[in-house]
Amino acid sequence: QVQLVESGGGSVQTGGSLRLSCTASKYSPDNYCWSWFRQVAGKEREAIASINIWGETKYVDSVKGRFTISTDNAKNTLWLQMNSLKPEDTSMYYCARYHLCSWAASFDPLRYSEWGQGTQVTVSS
């Protein structure tokens, strides 16, 4: 069973920065992609950023220009650099890995078989 372990969440003030990381316990040789999702209680899980093995990235409009997704495939590690944080970014953040990735579907949480445990990000005004 592959585990994704996240770290880096916390509390910051508006305009602050945080860096989330996610490490997989096992290397995957297939065409996979990683994504970060976030979820507020009572709402659907929302994809915010994806990256594939070729380094292509995409972002939801609400985080473009503020968040950066990156990966070190040799270390099975994913990061999310979050700058200019806003109160509306407050959420539980999850990393996930999608094997045999179809890039067009990378924002669909149902495609992901591996998930991190979640890390809370709280942004105060």
C-alpha positions in Angstrom: 0.0 0.0 0.0 1.5 3.3 -1.1 1.3 6.1 1.4 1.4 9.8 0.6 2.6 11.9 3.6 2.0 15.6 3.7 3.5 18.3 5.8 3.8 22.1 5.8 0.4 23.3 6.7 -0.2 25.9 9.4 -1.6 29.3 10.2 -0.5 32.6 8.5 -1.8 36.1 8.1 -3.2 37.4 4.8 -0.3 37.9 2.3 1.8 35.3 4.0 3.4 32.2 2.4 3.4 28.5 3.1 5.0 25.5 1.4 3.3 22.2 1.4 5.1 18.9 0.7 4.0 15.4 -0.1 6.2 12.4 -0.3 5.1 9.0 -1.7 6.4 5.9 0.0 6.9 4.1 -3.3 8.2 5.1 -6.8 5.8 4.8 -9.6 7.2 3.9 -13.1 4.0 4.7 -15.0 2.7 7.8 -16.6 1.2 9.5 -13.5 0.3 13.0 -12.5 0.1 14.7 -9.1 -2.4 17.2 -7.9 -3.2 19.3 -4.9 -6.8 19.5 -3.9 -8.5 21.4 -1.1 -11.7 20.9 0.7 -13.7 23.0 3.2 -16.2 21.2 5.4 -19.5 20.8 3.7 -18.2 21.5 0.2 -16.8 19.4 -2.6 -13.1 18.7 -2.9 -11.6 21.1 -5.4 -8.5 20.6 -7.6 -6.2 23.5 -7.5 -3.1 22.4 -9.3 -1.7 19.5 -11.3 1.6 18.5 -12.7 2.6 15.6 -14.9 5.8 13.7 -15.4 6.8 16.0 -18.2 6.5 19.0 -15.9 3.4 20.4 -17.5 1.3 22.3 -14.9 -2.2 23.7 -14.7 -4.0 25.7 -12.0 -7.5 26.7 -11.1 -8.0 30.4 -11.8 -8.3 31.3 -8.1 -4.6 30.4 -7.4 -2.9 31.3 -10.7 0.0 33.6 -10.1 0.1 32.9 -6.4 0.6 29.1 -6.1 3.3 27.0 -7.7 3.2 23.2 -8.0 6.5 21.4 -8.5 7.9 17.9 -8.1 11.1 15.9 -7.7 10.2 12.6 -9.3 13.5 11.0 -8.2 12.5 11.7 -4.6 8.8 10.9 -5.1 8.0 14.4 -3.7 5.5 17.0 -4.6 5.4 20.6 -3.4 3.0 23.5 -3.4 4.4 26.9 -2.8 1.6 29.2 -1.7 2.2 33.0 -1.8 0.0 36.0 -1.2 -2.4 33.8 0.8 -5.9 35.0 1.3 -8.5 34.1 3.9 -10.5 32.2 1.2 -7.5 29.9 0.8 -8.3 28.5 4.3 -9.0 24.8 3.8 -7.7 21.3 4.3 -5.2 20.5 1.5 -4.6 17.1 0.1 -2.1 15.7 -2.3 -3.0 12.9 -4.7 -1.5 10.8 -7.4 -3.2 9.6 -10.5 -1.7 6.6 -12.3 -1.9 6.3 -16.1 -2.8 9.9 -16.1 -5.1 11.5 -18.7 -4.0 15.1 -18.5 -7.4 16.4 -19.5 -8.9 14.6 -16.5 -6.3 15.6 -13.9 -8.7 17.8 -12.0 -11.2 14.9 -11.5 -10.8 13.6 -7.9 -12.4 10.3 -8.9 -9.4 9.5 -11.0 -7.0 9.5 -8.1 -6.2 6.3 -6.2 -3.6 7.6 -3.8 -4.3 10.4 -1.3 -2.4 12.1 1.5 -3.9 12.5 4.9 -4.5 16.2 4.5 -2.9 19.2 6.1 -4.8 22.3 7.4 -4.0 25.8 6.1 -5.6 28.7 7.9 -5.2 32.3 6.7 -6.4 35.0 9.0 -7.2 38.6 8.0 
